[in-house]
Amino acid sequence: MAGLKDYYHLYAIFFLSITANCGMAGRPSSSQAVKGAYWPSWAASTFPPSAIDTRLFTHLYYAFLVPKESAGQDAFLCRRGRRRPGYLFADGVERFLAQEFHDSSIEVARKYGFDGVDLDWEFPQDAKDMENLGYLLEEWRAAVQKDAKATGRSPLLLTAAMYFSVEFFLGPVVRSFPTGAHAALFDPKSNVSTSYGLQSWINAGLPRSKLVMGLPLYGRTWKLKDPKSNGIGAPGVGLGPGGDGTMTYSQVETFNRENNATVVFDMKTVSTYSYAGTSWIGYDDVRSTTVKIGYAQALKLRGYFFWAVNGDQEWKISRQEMALIIYGLPKGQKRSRIMPKKEQNNATVVYDVDTVATYSHSGTSWIKYNDGCSTTDNGHLLLRRSKGLNGLHGPPPLSRPQPSSAIDTRLFTHLYYAFLVPSNVTFRFESFIDSSIEVARKYGFDGVDLDWEFPQDAKDMENLGYLLEEWRAAVQKDAKVTGRSPLLQTAAMYFSVEFFLGPVVRSFPVASISKNLDFVNAMCYNYHGSWDTTATGPCRVVRPKKQHIDELWAPVMDQCRLPRSKLVMGLPLYGRTWKLKDPKVNGIGVPGVGLGPSPGNNGTMTYSQLQGRGFYKPS
């Protein structure tokens, strides 16, 4: 499972379905979300089954049981290590042996109390192999149903571990050694990526509810040609540390610690690599795995699995959240990117994997939005203050504002009271700073958030840096005088470190922001709206074939000027609407002729208006 070889193989793997509460084997479910893990039987001496924390998984796979040769004939598959004569289901004896394979797999599963059988199908040789796999699965399913009827027991679950893409395009292997992310979520230079592979299965008609994403608990290693050239794609001259150029995640963590390795998270591929001297390792850590799990959730897949369970370090990665929603398509529905939902307007809802975003359309109405977002725990209440300047106007709170009874405060760490607006456009630092601290203290806020939008020129950016410095000094002075904790200082800013709306690019004063703010709320929305003539959407994460939009703070962070711990991503709970020129042309980027439906006729709708009641219908 973990390596590329010049042979194909097909093994039987038996697995248990684990109940969430007690960690014991339970009745298998055909609709259960999957968080699986493979246990390699050859690791029994160092990692016995009793070492597995079964509370972390829904399915455990026993790997492998290998079909044996019998009666002097070759088995219907290839033995590990070299090609054997004959092909699966070639004819005659192979068909008989295939029947023997699925009969014996059912017998073994029943005898030893497994809940199902998993087929490890790798490296088919030609189209005939693919065709014969289909025959095998049909006969195997029939045998499982026959066994269930004869024994009066639940049918065994049948699963298979297969190539990442619906098309097997691995040809002759050329041994070259550029470093690479061996489980890249995205690959800007090729189709060898998780995102491409999963979408290819979906586009081919496989229901999302039957697709489970594989995640590695191991890394691949290279020996660098030049230690100074150490990024993804850097030249290598051979294998790095570890047997056969692989190391478990636990071994990678140990290597990094003992060798003081540099660890890099690569946003373009959503993977991690480390290097020390000429040693280079590509792998997944907690951060990259978490992003991939979120991607699986966004695709509405059945779940995910790990190879292999003995590779984790103190269950760091295995503990990641696995609350996946199971989505199936209606019976007979043509399977594509579209997952219909019936709303008031019978709108079609589409999840677009290229932009990691959702849109819906009904007639000429077109709406772009996010499916949802949330955080956890109760925490701080911050005063949200608009940019500028001298004094405040508008109704200030009479006491520490209590969040509305409609807000479930358990879901958030910080709540922002928006807005208190400056009453004078004259730019006066002192008045702005002093009054913001005074109001925050008077009404019991925990901090102040600056809403900074649409700077006019480079001078505005420069002055923002001065403002933040003086504001931080004033906050520290206030804390010293009052003996109270300093107020939190945050700001809501443009999604990119460079403000490129308009003819002149303006750069934010990152050094001052990093030094003086507790964190920055990057407004990752409103990329498009009523000012556009095409329906594109306010909050897409990826721009296909171009730069990733929400990466634009990354170069600054990588230069250690803005710590990642000070960057917070903004998510919209609203959508933007368009009126389509042609209802039949309804994807992202299609022609629009004006604003779509909205209560305020401003081309926006809340998520609640979209999801709870369908399209808004004006009276």
C-alpha positions in Angstrom: 0.0 0.0 0.0 2.8 2.4 0.8 5.0 2.0 -2.2 5.3 1.9 -6.0 6.5 -1.4 -7.4 6.7 -2.9 -10.8 4.0 -5.4 -10.1 0.4 -5.4 -9.2 -1.0 -7.2 -6.2 -4.4 -8.0 -4.7 -4.7 -9.0 -1.1 -7.6 -9.7 1.3 -7.8 -7.5 4.4 -10.2 -8.2 7.2 -11.6 -5.4 9.3 -13.7 -4.6 12.4 -16.4 -2.0 12.7 -15.8 -0.1 16.0 -18.7 1.4 18.0 -18.0 5.0 19.0 -18.8 4.6 22.7 -17.1 1.4 23.9 -14.4 0.7 21.4 -15.5 -2.9 21.0 -16.5 -4.6 17.8 -20.0 -3.7 16.7 -22.5 -4.5 14.1 -21.3 -3.0 10.8 -23.3 -0.2 9.3 -23.5 0.6 5.6 -24.2 4.3 6.4 -21.6 4.9 9.1 -19.1 7.7 8.7 -15.6 6.2 8.3 -12.5 7.0 10.2 -10.4 4.0 9.5 -6.9 2.7 10.1 -4.9 -0.2 8.8 -2.9 -2.3 11.2 0.0 -4.1 9.5 0.2 -7.6 11.0 4.0 -7.7 10.6 4.2 -4.9 13.2 2.8 -7.2 15.9 6.0 -7.6 17.9 6.4 -3.8 18.4 2.8 -2.6 18.1 0.3 -5.3 19.1 -3.4 -4.8 18.5 -3.8 -4.1 22.2 -1.8 -0.9 21.7 -4.5 0.6 19.4 -6.7 3.3 21.0 -9.9 2.0 19.4 -11.9 5.0 20.6 -10.3 7.0 17.8 -11.6 4.9 14.9 -14.7 3.5 13.4 -13.1 0.8 11.3 -9.8 -1.1 11.8 -8.3 -3.2 9.0 -6.1 -6.3 9.6 -3.5 -6.2 6.8 -2.7 -8.6 5.0 -3.9 -12.1 4.3 -2.2 -13.2 1.1 -3.8 -15.8 -1.3 -1.7 -18.9 -1.6 -0.8 -21.1 -4.5 -2.6 -24.5 -4.7 -2.4 -27.7 -6.7 0.7 -26.5 -8.5 -1.1 -23.6 -10.1 -0.4 -20.0 -9.8 -3.0 -18.0 -7.7 -5.1 -15.6 -9.7 -3.0 -12.6 -8.5 0.6 -11.7 -8.5 2.8 -12.6 -5.5 4.6 -9.7 -3.8 7.9 -9.0 -5.4 7.6 -10.2 -8.9 5.1 -10.8 -11.7 3.6 -14.3 -11.9 2.3 -16.0 -15.1 -1.4 -15.7 -15.8 -3.9 -12.9 -15.2 -6.8 -12.5 -12.9 -9.9 -14.2 -14.4 -8.0 -15.2 -17.5 -10.2 -18.3 -17.9 -10.6 -21.8 -16.7 -8.5 -22.4 -13.6 -8.2 -18.7 -12.8 -12.0 -18.3 -12.6 -12.2 -21.3 -10.3 -9.5 -19.9 -8.1 -11.2 -16.5 -8.0 -14.3 -18.2 -6.7 -12.1 -20.0 -4.2 -10.8 -16.5 -3.2 -14.1 -14.9 -2.4 -15.5 -18.1 -0.8 -12.4 -18.4 1.5 -12.5 -14.7 2.3 -16.0 -15.0 3.6 -15.2 -18.2 5.5 -12.2 -16.6 7.2 -14.1 -13.4 8.1 -17.0 -15.3 9.6 -14.7 -17.7 11.5 -12.6 -15.0 13.2 -15.4 -12.5 13.8 -14.5 -9.8 11.3 -17.2 -7.4 10.1 -16.0 -7.2 6.5 -13.3 -7.8 3.9 -11.2 -5.1 2.2 -9.6 -5.7 -1.1 -6.1 -4.3 -1.7 -6.1 -3.7 -5.5 -2.9 -2.1 -6.8 -1.0 -1.8 -10.1 -3.2 -3.4 -12.7 -1.4 -4.3 -15.9 -3.9 -3.5 -18.6 -7.6 -2.9 -19.5 -8.3 -6.6 -19.1 -7.3 -6.5 -15.5 -9.7 -3.6 -14.9 -12.5 -5.5 -16.7 -11.9 -8.6 -14.6 -11.9 -6.6 -11.4 -15.5 -5.7 -12.2 -16.4 -9.3 -12.6 -14.7 -10.2 -9.3 -16.6 -7.5 -7.4 -20.0 -8.6 -8.9 -19.4 -12.3 -8.0 -18.0 -11.4 -4.6 -21.1 -9.3 -3.7 -23.4 -12.1 -4.8 -21.5 -14.5 -2.6 -21.7 -12.2 0.4 -25.5 -11.8 -0.1 -25.9 -15.5 -0.4 -23.9 -16.1 2.8 -26.0 -13.6 4.7 -29.2 -15.2 3.6 -28.0 -18.7 4.5 -26.7 -17.7 7.9 -29.3 -15.2 8.9 -26.5 -12.7 9.7 -25.8 -9.2 8.5 -23.9 -9.1 5.2 -20.2 -8.6 5.5 -19.0 -5.1 4.5 -17.1 -5.1 1.2 -14.5 -2.4 0.7 -11.4 -1.9 -1.4 -8.2 0.2 -1.3 -7.5 1.5 -4.8 -5.4 4.0 -6.7 -6.1 7.7 -5.9 -7.6 8.4 -9.3 -10.3 6.6 -11.3 -7.8 6.4 -14.1 -4.6 4.5 -13.5 -2.0 6.4 -15.5 1.2 5.2 -13.9 3.5 4.1 -16.7 7.1 3.0 -16.7 8.9 4.3 -13.7 11.9 6.5 -14.4 14.2 6.6 -11.4 14.8 10.3 -10.8 15.1 12.0 -7.4 13.5 15.4 -7.2 11.9 15.9 -3.8 8.1 15.8 -3.7 5.0 15.9 -1.6 3.9 12.2 -1.8 0.4 13.0 -0.6 -0.2 16.5 -2.0 -3.7 17.8 -1.7 -3.0 20.1 -4.6 -0.3 19.9 -7.3 -0.1 23.1 -9.4 2.1 21.2 -12.0 0.3 17.9 -12.5 -2.8 15.8 -11.9 -1.0 13.7 -9.3 -2.8 15.1 -6.3 -5.5 14.1 -3.8 -7.9 16.8 -5.1 -7.6 15.6 -8.7 -8.0 12.0 -7.8 -11.0 12.4 -5.6 -12.8 14.5 -8.1 -12.1 12.0 -10.9 -13.9 9.3 -8.9 -16.8 11.6 -8.3 -17.0 12.7 -11.9 -16.9 9.0 -13.0 -20.1 8.5 -11.0 -19.0 7.1 -7.7 -21.3 8.4 -5.0 -19.6 10.6 -2.5 -21.1 8.4 0.3 -18.9 5.6 -1.0 -15.6 7.5 -1.3 -13.1 7.5 1.6 -9.9 9.6 1.5 -6.6 7.9 2.4 -4.1 9.7 4.6 -0.5 8.6 5.2 1.1 8.2 8.7 4.5 8.0 7.1 6.8 10.1 5.0 9.2 9.7 2.1 12.8 10.7 2.2 15.4 12.0 -0.2 19.1 12.8 -0.1 19.5 16.3 -1.4 22.1 17.1 -4.1 22.6 20.6 -2.5 21.5 21.3 1.1 20.9 24.9 0.1 18.3 23.8 -2.5 15.7 22.3 -0.2 12.2 23.1 -1.3 9.6 20.8 -2.9 11.1 19.7 -6.3 14.7 20.3 -5.3 17.2 17.9 -6.9 18.0 14.7 -5.1 20.7 12.1 -5.5 19.1 9.1 -3.8 17.1 7.9 -0.9 17.3 9.6 2.5 17.1 8.2 6.0 14.8 5.3 6.8 14.4 1.9 5.2 13.5 2.1 1.5 13.3 5.8 1.8 10.3 5.8 4.1 9.8 6.8 7.8 6.7 6.6 10.0 5.4 9.9 11.3 6.7 9.0 14.7 10.2 8.4 13.3 10.0 11.7 11.4 9.1 13.6 14.5 12.0 12.0 16.3 14.4 12.7 13.4 13.3 16.4 13.3 13.9 16.8 17.0 17.3 15.0 17.2 18.7 16.7 14.1 17.2 20.2 14.7 15.6 19.9 11.3 13.8 22.9 9.7 10.1 22.1 9.3 8.1 23.8 6.5 4.4 23.7 5.9 3.8 24.1 2.1 0.5 25.9 1.5 0.4 25.2 -2.3 0.4 21.4 -1.8 -1.0 21.3 1.7 1.9 19.2 2.9 4.8 19.3 5.3 8.5 18.7 4.7 11.6 18.9 6.8 15.3 19.0 6.1 18.6 18.8 7.9 21.8 18.7 6.0 21.3 16.6 2.9 18.3 14.7 4.4 14.8 15.7 3.2 11.5 14.2 4.3 8.0 14.9 2.8 5.1 13.9 5.1 1.8 15.0 6.6 1.6 16.4 10.2 -1.3 17.5 12.3 -1.7 20.8 10.4 -1.7 19.3 6.9 -3.9 16.4 8.0 -6.4 18.8 9.6 -6.7 20.8 6.3 -7.2 17.6 4.3 -9.9 16.3 6.7 -11.7 19.7 6.2 -11.4 19.2 2.5 -13.0 15.7 2.8 -15.8 17.3 4.8 -16.3 20.0 2.2 -16.5 17.3 -0.6 -19.0 15.5 1.6 -17.1 12.2 1.4 -17.8 9.1 3.5 -14.7 9.7 5.6 -11.0 9.0 5.6 -8.5 6.3 6.7 -4.9 6.1 7.8 -2.0 3.9 6.6 -0.8 2.7 9.0 -2.0 3.0 12.6 1.4 2.1 14.0 3.0 5.2 12.4 1.4 7.9 14.6 3.1 9.5 17.5 1.1 9.4 20.7 -2.1 9.6 18.5 -1.4 13.2 17.6 -2.8 12.9 14.1 -5.3 10.2 14.8 -7.1 12.4 17.3 -8.1 14.9 14.6 -11.9 15.6 14.2 -13.8 13.1 12.1 -17.4 14.3 12.3 -18.2 13.9 8.7 -21.7 14.3 7.2 -22.8 11.5 4.9 -24.4 12.8 1.7 -25.9 10.5 -0.8 -27.5 11.3 -4.2 -31.1 10.5 -4.9 -31.7 7.1 -6.5 -31.3 7.4 -10.3 -29.8 10.9 -10.0 -27.0 11.5 -12.5 -23.9 11.9 -10.5 -21.7 15.0 -11.0 -20.6 17.9 -8.9 -24.2 18.8 -8.4 -25.8 17.7 -5.1 -29.5 18.8 -5.3 -31.3 20.1 -2.3 -35.0 21.0 -2.4 -35.5 24.6 -1.3 -38.5 26.9 -1.5 -37.5 27.8 -5.0 -36.4 24.2 -5.9 -32.9 25.7 -6.3 -30.0 23.5 -7.5 -27.1 23.6 -5.0 -23.6 23.0 -6.3 -20.4 22.5 -4.5 -17.5 23.6 -6.6 -14.3 21.7 -5.8 -12.0 24.0 -7.8 -12.8 27.0 -5.6 -13.9 25.2 -2.5 -17.2 27.1 -2.5 -20.9 26.6 -2.9 -23.5 28.3 -5.2 -27.2 27.8 -6.0 -29.3 28.8 -8.9 -33.0 28.8 -9.8 -34.2 30.4 -13.1 -32.1 33.5 -13.6 -31.3 33.8 -9.8 -27.7 32.9 -8.9 -26.2 33.0 -5.3 -22.7 32.4 -4.1 -22.2 31.6 -0.4 -20.4 29.4 2.2 -22.1 26.3 3.6 -21.3 27.3 7.2 -18.7 28.0 9.8 -18.3 27.9 13.6 -15.7 28.1 16.4 -15.7 26.8 19.9 -16.0 27.9 23.6 -17.1 31.2 25.1 -14.6 34.0 25.5 -14.0 37.7 24.9 -16.3 40.5 24.0 -14.6 43.2 21.8 -15.7 46.6 20.8 -15.6 46.9 17.0 -14.6 50.3 15.9 -14.5 51.7 12.3 -11.4 53.3 10.8 -10.7 57.0 11.5 -10.8 59.2 13.8 -12.0 61.9 16.1 -14.6 61.0 18.8 -17.6 58.6 18.5 -21.2 58.8 17.7 -24.1 56.4 17.6 -25.8 54.8 20.6 -23.1 53.5 22.9 -24.0 50.6 25.3 -25.2 51.7 28.7 -23.3 48.9 30.4 -21.2 45.9 29.4 -23.2 44.6 26.5 -24.7 41.1 27.1 -24.8 39.1 23.9 -28.3 38.7 22.6 -30.2 35.7 24.0 -30.4 34.5 20.4 -26.6 33.9 20.3 -25.3 30.6 21.4 -22.1 31.9 23.1 -20.8 28.4 23.6 -19.8 28.4 19.9 -17.5 31.3 20.0 -14.3 32.5 21.7 -14.7 36.2 20.8 -17.8 38.3 20.0 -17.5 41.7 18.3 -19.9 44.6 18.9 -20.1 46.4 15.6 -19.9 49.3 15.1 -19.1 52.6 16.9 -18.4 55.2 14.2 -16.1 58.2 14.5 -18.0 61.4 14.5 -15.4 63.5 12.8 -13.4 62.8 9.7 -10.4 64.8 10.9 -7.5 62.4 11.4 -6.5 62.9 15.1 -4.6 60.0 16.6 -4.8 61.1 20.2 -8.6 61.6 20.3 -9.2 58.3 18.5 -6.9 56.3 20.8 -8.0 57.9 24.1 -11.7 57.6 23.4 -11.5 54.0 22.2 -9.8 53.0 25.5 -12.2 55.1 27.5 -15.3 53.5 25.9 -13.9 50.0 26.2 -13.1 50.4 29.9 -16.4 52.2 30.7 -18.6 49.6 29.1 -16.6 46.5 30.1 -15.2 45.4 26.8 -12.2 43.1 26.6 -10.6 44.9 23.7 -11.0 47.0 20.6 -11.1 45.9 17.0 -10.2 48.3 14.2 -12.2 48.0 11.0 -9.6 49.3 8.5 -10.9 49.3 4.9 -10.1 51.0 1.6 -6.8 52.9 2.2 -6.4 55.6 -0.3 -2.7 55.6 -0.9 0.7 54.7 0.6 0.5 57.5 3.1 -2.6 55.9 4.6 -0.7 52.7 5.1 2.2 54.5 6.7 -0.1 56.4 9.0 -1.8 53.1 10.0 1.6 51.9 11.2 2.0 55.0 13.3 -1.5 54.7 14.7 -1.0 51.1 15.8 2.3 52.0 17.6 0.8 54.9 19.5 -2.3 52.8 20.3 -0.3 50.0 21.7 1.7 52.4 23.9 -1.5 54.0 25.2 -3.1 50.6 26.0 0.1 49.5 27.9 0.0 52.9 29.8 -3.7 52.4 30.7 -3.0 48.9 32.0 -0.2 50.1 34.2 -2.2 53.0 35.6 -5.3 51.0 36.3 -3.7 47.8 37.3 -5.9 45.9 34.9 -5.0 43.5 32.1 -4.2 45.3 28.8 -7.0 45.5 26.3 -6.8 43.2 23.4 -6.0 45.0 20.1 -7.2 43.5 16.9 -8.0 44.7 13.4 -10.2 43.6 10.5 -8.2 44.1 7.3 -8.1 43.3 3.6 -7.7 39.6 2.7 -4.2 40.2 1.2 -1.1 41.9 2.6 -1.2 44.0 -0.6 -4.3 46.1 -1.3 -4.5 45.9 -5.0 -8.1 47.3 -5.5 -7.6 50.2 -7.8 -4.8 51.3 -10.1 -2.1 51.5 -7.4 -1.0 48.6 -5.1 -0.6 49.6 -1.5 1.2 47.4 1.1 0.2 47.1 4.7 2.7 48.1 7.4 3.3 44.4 8.4 6.1 45.1 10.9 3.9 47.5 12.9 0.9 45.1 12.6 3.0 42.2 13.9 4.4 44.2 16.8 1.4 46.0 18.0 -1.7 43.9 17.3 -2.7 40.8 19.1 -4.1 39.4 15.9 -5.4 40.3 12.5 -8.8 39.3 11.1 -8.2 38.9 7.4 -11.6 39.5 5.6 -11.5 36.6 3.2 -14.7 37.5 1.4 -16.2 40.2 -0.9 -13.8 39.2 -3.7 -16.8 39.7 -6.1 -20.1 41.4 -5.9 -22.5 43.9 -7.6 -19.5 45.6 -9.2 -18.9 42.5 -11.3 -20.5 41.6 -14.6 -20.0 37.9 -14.1 -21.2 35.5 -11.4 -18.1 34.5 -9.5 -18.7 34.7 -5.7 -17.5 36.5 -2.6 -15.4 33.9 -0.8 -13.7 31.4 -3.0 -10.5 29.8 -1.5 -8.7 28.8 -4.7 -8.5 30.6 -8.0 -7.9 27.7 -10.6 -4.7 27.9 -12.5 -3.8 31.2 -10.8 -2.5 32.2 -7.4 -4.3 31.0 -4.4 -6.2 34.0 -3.1 -6.1 33.3 0.6 -2.3 32.6 0.4 -1.4 36.2 0.0 -0.4 36.7 3.6 1.8 33.6 3.4 5.0 35.2 2.0 4.9 37.7 4.9 4.4 34.9 7.4 7.2 32.8 6.0 9.6 35.7 6.4 8.6 35.7 10.1 7.3 39.3 9.9 3.7 38.2 10.7 3.5 35.1 12.9 0.8 32.7 11.8 -0.5 32.8 15.3 -1.6 36.4 14.7 -3.6 35.7 11.6 -7.3 34.9 11.7 -9.3 33.9 8.6 -12.6 35.6 8.1 -15.6 33.6 6.8 -18.9 35.1 5.5 -22.3 34.1 6.8 -23.9 35.7 3.8 -24.0 35.3 0.0 -23.9 37.6 -3.0 -26.5 37.3 -5.7 -26.6 37.8 -9.5 -29.3 37.8 -12.1 -28.1 35.4 -14.9 -28.1 36.4 -18.5 -29.0 32.9 -19.4 -30.5 30.4 -16.8 -28.9 27.5 -18.7 -25.5 29.0 -18.3 -25.1 28.9 -14.5 -21.6 28.0 -13.4 -19.0 30.2 -11.6 -17.9 33.0 -14.0 -20.9 33.0 -16.2 -22.5 36.3 -17.6 -24.8 38.2 -15.3 -27.0 41.2 -16.1 -27.5 42.7 -12.6 -28.3 42.0 -9.0 -30.1 38.8 -7.9 -32.7 38.4 -5.2 -32.1 40.0 -1.8 -34.3 41.6 1.0 -32.5 44.9 0.7 -32.2 44.8 -3.1 -28.4 45.2 -2.6 -27.3 41.8 -4.0 -26.7 40.1 -0.6 -28.6 37.4 1.4 -27.8 35.9 4.8 -27.0 32.1 4.9 -30.2 31.7 6.9 -32.2 33.3 4.1 -30.6 31.0 1.7 -30.7 27.8 3.5 -33.7 28.0 5.8 -36.3 29.4 3.4 -34.7 29.1 0.0 -34.5 32.1 -2.2 -36.0 35.3 -0.7 -39.2 36.2 -2.4 -40.0 39.9 -2.2 -43.6 40.9 -1.5 
